[in-house]
Each structure stands twice: as structure tokens, then as C-alpha cells.
Amino acid sequence: MEQYISKAALVAEIGEKIKKYATIDVGVSGELEALYGAKCHVLMSILSFINTLEVKEVDFEKEYKDFINSDNGRSMFETAKHFFELGLKAQKGE
């Protein structure tokens, strides 16, 4: 089971939902028009937030080899901590 989803796939899916709600014919119902307009607004806000996220690639194999070759006396805890912190840095764009 894949733990993460593609940012591009998520953006595309939200875009499709926005198009769907924006093109629904509500007739003369102002209430439905407001409802679908609100849904579009919320989806566009979510899309705006998602587009601020930076996806950074990390060469895990290189990082692993560099880390292992730098000091063989590390504990499993230190190794796990190093890669956890590496993931946090990648997430922050450092």
C-alpha cells in the first residue's frame, strides 16, 4: 500500500471537482448556487495551499551510503534519528 500520493494527481483531482461544481446547472435556486460556489471556494483554497508545498527529491541511497561510510560505530537509534531528521529537512526545503 502506497503511503503517499502524487501531488500532481491530487491537484488534478481537486481541479476536476472544481470544474464539476462550477458547471452544475442549479436553475433558479440561489441556495444551491451558494452551496456549490462555497464548495468551489473551499476547493480553490485547498488547491492554493497545496501549490505552496514544495516537493523535494532526496537521493536516499546516496545519503545512506554516505552515512554508513562516515562512521560504522553508530547505533540503530542514531541511524534512525539521522534519517528522520533528513526527512524533516527535506520537508522544510533545507
Secondary structure, DSSP 8 states (H G I E B T S, - for coil): --SS--HHHHHHHHHHHHHHHHT---TT-HHHHHHHHHHHHHHHHHHHHHTT-------HHHHHHHHHHH-TT--HHHHHHHHHHHHHHHHHT-
